[in-house]
Amino acid sequence: MTRAPAKGARSGGPARAPLCIAHRGASAHAPENTLAAFSRAFDDGADWIECDVRLTSDGVPVVLHDATLERTTDGKGPVVDRPFDAVRRLDAGSWFAKQFGREHVPSLAEVLDCARGRGGINIELKCEPQRGPVRTVHGRLALAVAAVLVSAGFPGPVVLSSFSRPALRAARSVMPHARLGFLASRSARGVKALHRAIGLYSFHPHVRLASRARFAAARGLELRIFAWGADDAADARRVGALGADGLMADDPAALARALGRDHEAHRSGRTQHQRDAS
């Protein structure tokens, strides 16, 4: 059954500059997906943060991009094979710079606390279906994320996104009113069908997929458009001009400059901007 499209989605492009969304936090200046990166992002003027969420062996949603621990911590092996207490004790910052040696892998609950009252959050759902039946694995993640969101009472806005159609279907079955976004890296095929099946809120293309035709198609479905990979100033300006509702980059301060924002003026107007996009 098709759900109602996102209420208030713009058909003619955004009325103001796109939201500035910090990809894995201010990951150009602090270790990705850590509280330091998320706090820095808001300090640098981000409207929202974006993070990646996956489960530990005992079912706790933690914020980590990779399926394994080696790249961004001093641990080894799959995240899903380690309990939360063990993952939390890992050093998640020294790989980036010595001064971040006290950073740990945060839980989703901690990240929501960090964002509370400061901005919105885009949560990307990550999991490994080879660890069991696809529905079971994705369903377990969706249930755990839903429980954290309810417990946190986070005021929002919140968007749950994924490259995985099964993950989004599982999220919809668990959270009937959640705002869901479909991520696309190399192809935009299947957006319309998925929207009809589960009722998407937004489309999240990489900037290389951004075009007038694709944006017009998304607008025709009444979807918001949040483009990622906007780390180059020229790309940010081009995609912003096409009518993106939000842009994601590793350096939110640089993104704001590319969009011609005055940092202090933007900080003072952030609340209304977020409300208009919600």
C-alpha positions in Angstrom: 0.0 0.0 0.0 1.4 3.4 -0.9 1.6 5.8 1.9 1.0 9.6 1.6 4.0 11.5 0.4 5.9 13.8 2.7 3.5 16.5 3.6 4.7 19.9 2.6 7.3 18.6 0.2 8.2 21.3 -2.2 7.3 20.9 -5.9 9.3 23.9 -7.2 12.5 23.6 -5.2 13.4 24.9 -1.8 12.6 28.5 -1.0 15.9 29.0 0.8 19.5 27.7 0.8 19.8 23.9 1.3 20.4 22.5 4.7 24.0 22.0 5.6 24.4 18.3 6.8 27.7 17.1 8.3 28.6 13.7 6.8 29.7 11.5 9.7 30.0 14.8 11.6 32.7 17.3 10.8 34.8 14.4 9.6 37.3 16.6 7.9 38.4 18.0 11.3 37.6 15.2 13.8 37.4 11.3 13.6 34.3 10.3 11.8 31.2 9.2 13.6 32.5 10.3 17.1 31.0 12.7 19.5 33.9 15.1 18.8 33.0 15.2 15.1 29.3 15.7 15.8 29.8 18.5 18.3 32.3 20.2 16.0 29.7 20.0 13.2 27.1 21.9 15.1 29.8 24.4 16.3 30.7 24.9 12.6 27.1 25.7 11.6 25.7 22.4 10.5 21.9 22.2 10.5 21.9 18.4 10.7 24.4 15.6 11.2 24.6 12.3 9.4 25.7 9.1 11.0 25.9 5.3 10.3 24.3 2.8 12.7 24.8 -0.9 13.0 24.3 -3.5 15.8 26.8 -5.0 18.2 26.5 -8.7 19.1 24.2 -7.9 22.0 21.9 -5.8 19.9 23.0 -2.2 20.8 22.9 0.3 17.9 26.3 1.9 17.7 27.6 4.6 15.3 30.3 3.2 13.0 30.5 3.2 9.3 32.5 0.0 8.5 31.4 -3.6 9.2 34.8 -4.2 10.8 36.7 -2.3 13.4 40.1 -2.0 11.9 39.9 1.3 10.0 38.6 3.6 12.6 39.4 2.0 15.9 42.2 0.0 17.6 40.0 -3.1 17.5 39.8 -6.0 15.1 37.0 -8.1 13.5 33.4 -7.6 12.7 31.4 -5.2 14.9 28.5 -7.7 15.0 30.8 -10.2 16.7 31.6 -7.8 19.7 29.3 -6.8 22.6 28.7 -3.2 23.2 30.9 -2.9 26.3 33.9 -4.2 24.3 33.2 -1.9 21.3 32.8 1.1 23.6 36.2 0.6 25.2 38.0 0.9 21.9 40.0 4.0 20.9 38.1 5.5 18.0 40.1 8.7 17.6 43.9 8.2 17.6 43.9 6.9 14.0 42.8 10.5 13.1 45.0 12.4 15.5 46.6 11.9 18.9 44.5 14.5 20.6 41.4 12.4 19.9 42.6 9.4 21.7 39.8 9.5 24.3 37.1 9.3 21.7 35.1 6.1 21.8 32.5 4.4 19.5 29.3 6.1 20.6 25.9 4.5 20.9 23.0 5.9 18.9 21.5 7.1 22.1 24.7 9.2 22.9 24.6 10.8 19.4 21.0 11.7 19.8 21.8 13.4 23.1 24.6 15.3 21.4 22.2 16.5 18.7 19.4 17.4 21.1 18.5 21.0 20.8 21.2 21.6 18.2 19.8 20.2 15.0 18.4 17.3 13.0 19.9 13.9 12.3 20.1 11.6 9.3 20.6 8.0 10.4 22.0 5.6 7.8 21.0 2.0 8.5 23.9 -0.5 8.1 23.8 -4.3 8.5 25.2 -7.5 7.1 22.4 -9.7 5.8 24.8 -12.7 5.3 24.6 -13.0 9.1 21.1 -14.5 8.8 17.9 -14.2 6.8 17.6 -10.8 5.3 14.3 -10.0 7.0 15.5 -11.1 10.4 18.7 -9.1 10.2 17.2 -5.9 8.9 14.2 -6.3 11.2 16.5 -6.6 14.3 18.2 -3.4 13.4 15.0 -1.5 12.7 13.5 -2.6 16.0 16.6 -1.6 17.9 16.8 1.8 16.3 13.1 2.4 16.9 13.4 1.5 20.6 16.3 4.0 21.0 14.3 6.8 19.2 11.3 6.2 21.4 13.4 6.1 24.6 15.4 9.2 23.7 12.3 11.3 22.8 14.4 13.1 20.3 12.5 16.1 19.0 13.8 15.7 15.5 13.9 16.1 12.7 15.0 12.5 12.0 15.4 10.8 8.7 16.4 7.1 8.4 18.2 6.3 5.1 19.8 3.3 3.5 21.1 2.0 0.2 19.3 -1.2 1.1 15.7 -1.7 0.1 15.2 -4.5 2.6 16.5 -2.3 5.4 14.0 0.5 4.4 11.2 -2.0 4.1 12.0 -3.3 7.6 12.1 0.2 9.0 8.7 0.9 7.5 7.2 -2.2 9.0 8.4 -1.2 12.5 8.0 2.6 12.2 4.9 3.4 10.1 5.4 7.1 10.4 9.2 7.4 10.1 10.8 9.6 7.4 12.7 7.2 5.1 15.3 8.2 2.5 16.7 6.1 -0.3 20.4 6.4 -0.9 21.8 6.2 -4.4 25.4 6.1 -5.5 25.6 5.1 -9.2 22.0 4.7 -10.3 18.6 6.3 -9.4 16.6 3.3 -10.7 13.9 2.0 -8.5 13.0 5.1 -6.6 9.5 5.4 -7.9 8.7 1.7 -7.2 10.1 1.8 -3.7 8.2 5.0 -3.0 5.0 3.4 -4.1 5.7 0.3 -1.9 6.7 2.0 1.4 6.2 5.7 1.1 9.6 7.5 1.0 10.2 10.9 2.5 13.4 11.7 0.6 15.8 10.8 -2.1 19.6 10.9 -1.4 21.7 10.9 -4.5 25.4 11.3 -4.8 26.2 14.7 -6.3 27.4 12.9 -9.5 23.8 11.8 -10.0 22.4 15.3 -9.6 20.6 16.6 -12.7 17.5 18.7 -13.5 15.7 15.6 -14.9 16.4 13.5 -11.8 15.4 16.3 -9.4 12.3 17.0 -11.4 11.3 13.3 -11.2 11.9 13.3 -7.4 9.9 16.5 -7.0 7.1 14.9 -9.1 6.9 12.2 -6.4 6.9 14.9 -3.7 10.2 13.7 -2.3 12.8 15.9 -0.5 16.3 15.7 -2.0 19.4 15.4 0.2 22.5 15.1 -1.9 25.7 13.7 -0.5 29.4 14.0 -1.5 29.2 17.8 -1.8 32.8 18.3 -0.6 33.8 20.3 -3.7 32.6 23.9 -3.6 31.7 23.8 -7.3 29.6 20.7 -6.8 27.9 22.2 -3.8 26.9 25.3 -5.7 25.7 23.4 -8.7 23.6 20.9 -6.8 22.3 23.7 -4.5 21.2 25.6 -7.6 19.3 22.6 -8.9 17.1 22.8 -5.8 18.5 20.3 -3.3 16.8 20.5 0.1 20.1 19.5 1.8 23.7 18.9 1.0 26.1 16.5 2.9 29.8 17.2 3.2 32.7 16.3 5.5 33.4 19.9 6.3 30.2 21.8 7.1 32.0 25.1 7.6 33.4 24.9 4.1 30.1 23.8 2.7 28.4 26.9 4.3 31.1 29.1 2.7 30.5 27.5 -0.7 26.8 28.3 -0.4 27.6 31.9 0.6 26.3 31.7 4.1 27.3 34.1 6.8 28.1 31.8 9.8 26.7 33.9 12.6 23.6 34.9 10.7 23.0 31.3 9.9 23.4 30.2 13.5 20.7 32.7 14.6 18.3 31.6 11.9 19.0 27.8 12.2 15.8 26.9 14.2 13.4 28.3 11.6 15.4 26.9 8.7 15.1 23.4 10.3 11.4 23.9 10.9 10.8 24.9 7.3 12.6 21.7 6.1 10.8 19.4 8.5 
